[in-house]
Protein backbone atom coordinates (compact mmCIF):
# COMPACT_ATOMS: atom_id res chain seq x y z
CA UNK A 1 0.00 0.00 0.00
CA UNK A 2 2.83 2.40 0.86
CA UNK A 3 4.53 1.72 -2.47
CA UNK A 4 1.41 2.75 -4.36
CA UNK A 5 1.23 6.05 -2.49
CA UNK A 6 4.93 6.70 -3.08
CA UNK A 7 4.51 5.92 -6.79
CA UNK A 8 1.57 8.31 -7.06
CA UNK A 9 3.55 11.01 -5.26
CA UNK A 10 6.53 10.47 -7.57
CA UNK A 11 4.31 10.76 -10.67
CA UNK A 12 2.73 13.97 -9.34
CA UNK A 13 6.19 15.47 -8.69
CA UNK A 14 7.37 14.53 -12.18
CA UNK A 15 4.28 16.11 -13.73
CA UNK A 16 4.87 19.34 -11.81
CA UNK A 17 8.52 19.45 -12.87
CA UNK A 18 7.55 18.84 -16.51
CA UNK A 19 4.93 21.61 -16.46
CA UNK A 20 7.45 24.03 -14.93
CA UNK A 21 10.02 23.24 -17.64
CA UNK A 22 7.40 23.74 -20.37
CA UNK A 23 6.32 27.08 -18.88
CA UNK A 24 9.94 28.30 -18.70
CA UNK A 25 10.58 27.20 -22.30
CA UNK A 26 7.43 28.98 -23.53
CA UNK A 27 8.41 32.15 -21.66
CA UNK A 28 11.92 32.06 -23.10
CA UNK A 29 10.54 31.61 -26.63
CA UNK A 30 8.19 34.57 -26.10
CA UNK A 31 11.01 36.82 -24.89
CA UNK A 32 13.24 35.84 -27.82
CA UNK A 33 10.45 36.50 -30.33
CA UNK A 34 9.78 40.11 -29.23
CA UNK A 35 10.29 42.48 -32.15
CA UNK A 36 9.71 46.11 -33.01
CA UNK A 37 6.15 46.72 -34.18
CA UNK A 38 4.57 43.87 -32.24
CA UNK A 39 1.62 44.50 -29.96
CA UNK A 40 2.42 43.48 -26.36
CA UNK A 41 0.47 43.07 -23.14
CA UNK A 42 2.31 43.39 -19.83
CA UNK A 43 1.49 41.46 -16.66
CA UNK A 44 0.13 44.72 -15.24
CA UNK A 45 -2.43 44.87 -18.07
CA UNK A 46 -0.79 47.70 -20.02
CA UNK A 47 -1.08 47.26 -23.79
CA UNK A 48 1.04 48.91 -26.45
CA UNK A 49 3.30 48.65 -29.46
CA UNK A 50 6.97 47.71 -29.05
CA UNK A 51 9.19 50.50 -30.40
CA UNK A 52 12.62 49.24 -29.29
CA UNK A 53 14.13 46.00 -27.98
CA UNK A 54 17.40 45.55 -26.06
CA UNK A 55 18.87 42.53 -24.28
CA UNK A 56 17.00 43.19 -21.03
CA UNK A 57 14.39 45.86 -21.78
CA UNK A 58 11.75 46.88 -24.28
CA UNK A 59 10.28 50.27 -25.04
CA UNK A 60 6.51 50.20 -25.28
CA UNK A 61 4.34 52.97 -26.72
CA UNK A 62 1.03 52.73 -24.87
CA UNK A 63 -0.51 55.88 -26.39
CA UNK A 64 0.91 58.13 -29.10
CA UNK A 65 3.85 59.96 -27.55
CA UNK A 66 3.86 57.95 -24.30
CA UNK A 67 6.74 55.48 -24.16
CA UNK A 68 7.52 53.14 -21.29
CA UNK A 69 10.77 51.28 -20.69
CA UNK A 70 10.11 47.93 -19.01
CA UNK A 71 12.04 44.72 -18.45
CA UNK A 72 11.32 41.96 -20.93
CA UNK A 73 10.05 39.62 -18.22
CA UNK A 74 7.06 41.97 -17.70
CA UNK A 75 5.59 40.91 -21.06
CA UNK A 76 2.69 38.47 -20.73
CA UNK A 77 1.95 38.08 -24.42
CA UNK A 78 2.91 39.56 -27.76
CA UNK A 79 1.36 39.48 -31.19
CA UNK A 80 3.16 40.54 -34.34
CA UNK A 81 1.41 42.92 -36.72
CA UNK A 82 1.51 40.42 -39.59
CA UNK A 83 -0.62 37.89 -37.68
CA UNK A 84 -3.48 40.35 -37.11
CA UNK A 85 -6.46 39.93 -39.40
CA UNK A 86 -7.34 43.65 -39.64
Secondary structure, DSSP 8 states (H G I E B T S, - for coil): -HHHHHHHHHHHHHHHHHHHHHHHHHHHHHHHT--TT-EEEETTS-EEEEEEE-SSEEEEEEETTEEEEEEGGGEEEEE-GGG---
